[in-house]
Amino acid sequence: MAITSPGLASGLNVKDIVSQLVALERRPLVPLQQAAASFSSKLSIYGTIKSMVSALGDAASKLTGTTAWNGVKATTTSDAVGISARAGTTPTSMSIEVQSLARAQSNASAAVPNGSTMGSGTLSIQMGSWATGSFEAGTAAAVNVTVAATDTLSDIATKINNAGGGVNATVLRDASGERLLVRSSTTGEVNGFQITATDDDGDNTDAAGLSRLAYGGTSGAMHGMTLSQAGANAQATVNNVPITSATNTVTDALPGITLNLNKVTTGPVEVGVMQDKDSIRKNLQAFVDSYNAINSMLGTATRYDPDTKVAGSLQGDSTAVGLQTSLRNMMRSITPGGDLQRLSDVGIEMKSGGVLAIDNTKLDRAMENPAALQRLFANTSTIATEQGFGLKVKAFADGLNATNGLVTTRTESLRGSITRNGKEQDKVNDRAVRAEARYLAQYNAMDAAVGQLNGLSNFVNQQVTLWNNQKG
């Protein structure tokens, strides 16, 4: 670089001269900065690759357990009967008819004026069954509710609800006054109840005082509440075989299957359990998509475009190229020993550029052999080459991202290069700063010396002129 200055002698442009010299000192920064940008770009891409490898491992992991393959889907032809099934339930179908739904016992008191009190005493609530016509107490102990003379029906309802005796209470108001409604918390014949009153007026069976809230059956001696609805079991048939249930949710009649009886039916309702092929297809598509994402990323990053003469950030990077090759080879590998041994056997085929695509026709055929399909992805073995694809790919992904794995090692190498590059840039900048100080000192000294010489020259010229004048 040519150095120019518009000044002469003490008028030298020292600042401009030094600036140009320092620029020469900083020139090594240019390739260092370019290298730093390249390292940072590669590090960013490897961060993305690491995330994609993790995603591929997660997608593969979903194909290694039984839950990915034993999912089932329940179907029904009417909302009168709902059905659900646990994973692994054997596929089946059946015909359901509902003759009656399970109901909870309900009782109501006679109407009294709004805000009336009922008298003091104790109500004892005992759960049990009226199925035989007489009350048979259940295993739970009776729950006692103490009623004060000032308690209204609303107060009594609150106390019953707080007692947790297996019933719920509320107050119904209409034109005739208000009534206490008591209902079993659960349905079924065995979940009925009896209410015994210990009335402080001395008579526990009359139609006055707290006795008005007692219930001892439709033919019992205790007066008071009337029966609105007897507790009842659900009645239904499964393939014309009668079943009963204390609730409208039948969980113990069929292994792994829950029936929800919603309405009385007028004809058979067909329900069934089948393999959830949509769930399997979804998991396989997620696996394919995860692989294609990282394959596309590596393809773009390592590609050189001869038309534009633009190279990808990882073009020539042996780690990235090797990773892409390894992934493609793995997807072409074999899991020996089963009816289905290659991904292509189930319709997962490799196309141009290493892209995987699913042939749904072939996949549908493979799903007709669920055991072989599951084995292809989830087969366990101490021999790595005999493991299912889910296990192989999961282990491969975990290895890449492990502490000493290929991706982690390359990432740490790039971080080290960035650190070293930064130190080299610091050295160049430090040399430039020291050179600037040195140049400034030198040129300032030279400028001062030139100024002194100019002053001496002027003095000599003056003396010569004076001497000449004296001679003349």
Buried (B, 14 or more C-beta within 10 A) or exposed (E): EEEEBEEEEBEBBBEBBBEBBBEEBBEBBEEBEEBBEBBBBBBEBBEEBBBBBBBBBBBBBBBBEEEBBBBBBBEBBBEBBBBBBBBEBEEBEBBBBBEEBBBBBBBBBBBBEEEEBBBBBBBBBBBBBBBEEEBEEBEEEBBEBEBBEEBBBBBBBBBBBEBEBBBBBBBEEEEEBBBBBBBBBBBBBBBBBBBBBBBBBEEBBBEEBBBBBBBBBEEBEBBBBEBEEBBBBBBBBBEEEEBBBBBBBBEEBBEBBBBBBBEBBEEBBEBBBBBBBEBBBBBBBBBBBBBBBBBBBBBEBBEEEEEEEEEBBBBEBEBBBEBBEEBBEBBEBEBEEBEBBBBBBBBBBBEEEBBBEBBEEBBEEBBEBBEBBBBBBBBEEEEEEBBBBBBBBBBBBBBBBEEEBBBBBBBBBBEEBBEEBEEBBEEBEEBBEEBBEEBBEEBEEEBEEBBEEBEEEEEEEEEEEEEEEEEE
